[in-house]
Amino acid sequence: MKKFLPRIEISLPQIRDNARMLSDLYGQKGISIMGVSKAVLGEPSVVKAMIQGGARFIADSRIENIEKMKAAGISTQFVLLRTPLSQAESVVRSADISLNTELDTLKKLSYYAKACNKIHQVIVMVELGDLREGVLPLDLSEFIRHVISLSHIKIVGIGCNLACYGGVKPADKNMHALSELFDAIEEEFHLGLTIVSGGNSANYEWYRSTKDVGKINNFRLGESILLGLETVNRKTIPGLHTGAFQLVAEVIESKKKPSLPFGEIGQDAFGNVPVFQDQGIHQRVIIALGKQDILVSSLKSNNSFEILGSSSDHIILDCKNKLLKVGDEVNFNLDYGGLLAAMTSPFIKKRFVNRKDQAPADYYYRKATHRISAYLAN
C-alpha cells in the first residue's frame, strides 16, 4: 500500500470509545451530548464513530460541513453552531437546529423556512460572561417575545458558551444562572423547551464536582471526544484515549550540523530575529512539514525529539543523536489547534487505522468505566 506523507492517522475505534464513555458518564445525570465535528471538517467516518458512541446530535460551525455529512448519507439531528445571515437559506435547508442571538438573522431564517414549508428550530444562546456570543440575560425575555412572533421559527432550547473567548470557567454560579433563566422563560412563555445546552468540553470539572446539574441536559463536545481532554486545564479525562489522531511526516534531510548559524543574523522568513544557543554539533533532521500545513507549536514528538524551528515547508528537529535516514517517518501527537490545521490542510492526507498497540475496545471500555466511577467517587 502506498504511504502518503505527510498524513494524519485516525483511529475510529478510539473515537467511538471516547464518545461512548462520555455519553455514559454524562448520561448518569441526564445529560446528552452533541458531537462537535468542526475540527475534523465534518469527516463522515469520524462523525459515524461519534454517533455509534452515543452522540445524539452532530454540531458544526460550517454549513458546508453539514452539507457534506448529509451528502454522505449520515442521518441524525444536525446543529449549526454559528449562523451567518448570508447563509440563512442554506441553514434552513441543511441544519435541523441552529444557535442564534440576532433577530435580523432569525427573521431571515423564518423567511426561508416559510419558503421551504419548514419550521426551523433554534437554541437561543445566552451571554454568561465569556463574551463570545449570547443575548444578555436582562434582554432575554424581550428577545424571546420577538422570536416567538416569527411564524416559521421554533425555540427548542437555550444555551451558553464558556471557556472559549474569555476563558471563563463553567461553575455552579453560571450553570445555575442558566437553569434559572430556563425556569423563568418557561414560566413566562410556556415553550416546552427540551434543550438546555450548558457548554462544551470545558464542563467536565464542573460536572465532576457539582452536587446539582440543575436543568442542564446537554453538552457540545469536540475536544474531549476527539482528543480525550477537558479544556479548562487540558488534562486527560480518566479512561479516554488521547492518541486517536497521529501526524506522520517524512525525513527529507538527516545530517550532523552545528547548533549556531554562521554569518550575520537578520530577520527570518516571517520577520522575526531568531536567537540560538550553542549546543555544539548534533544530529539534525528536516521533515517535510511546515507552517503552511500545521500549527507547529501544537506538535509533540512521540520520540521526544526537540523542534528547533520551522519555515513554511520545513520543520527542523534535534533528534537527540538518534540516527534517522532520509525516508524515515516521524510521528507526533496533536493538540486541538494542530488537529484543526492538519485536517484543514490540503497537503496532509487522511488514513484510518486500528492501533495495533492497543488492547481490544471492550477491554478499554470496561477498564475506563471502572476508572471514571472511581474518580467521581473521590
Salt bridges, closest charged atoms under 4 A:
GLU9 OE2 - ARG7 NE 2.85
GLU9 OE2 - ARG351 NH1 3.51
GLU9 OE1 - ARG355 NH1 3.40
ASP17 OD1 - ARG20 NH2 3.00
ASP17 OD2 - HIS241 NE2 2.99
GLU89 OE2 - ARG93 NH2 3.26
GLU133 OE1 - ARG132 NE 2.66
GLU142 OE2 - HIS146 NE2 3.85
ASP172 OD1 - HIS176 NE2 3.88
ASP183 OD1 - LYS215 NZ 2.48
GLU188 OE2 - ARG145 NH2 2.61
GLU205 OE1 - ARG208 NE 3.23
GLU223 OE2 - ARG234 NE 3.02
GLU253 OE2 - LYS257 NZ 2.91
GLU306 OE1 - LYS320 NZ 3.50
ASP318 OD2 - HIS282 ND1 3.15
ASP328 OD1 - LYS325 NZ 3.80
GLU329 OE2 - LYS3 NZ 3.94
GLU329 OE1 - ARG7 NH2 3.04
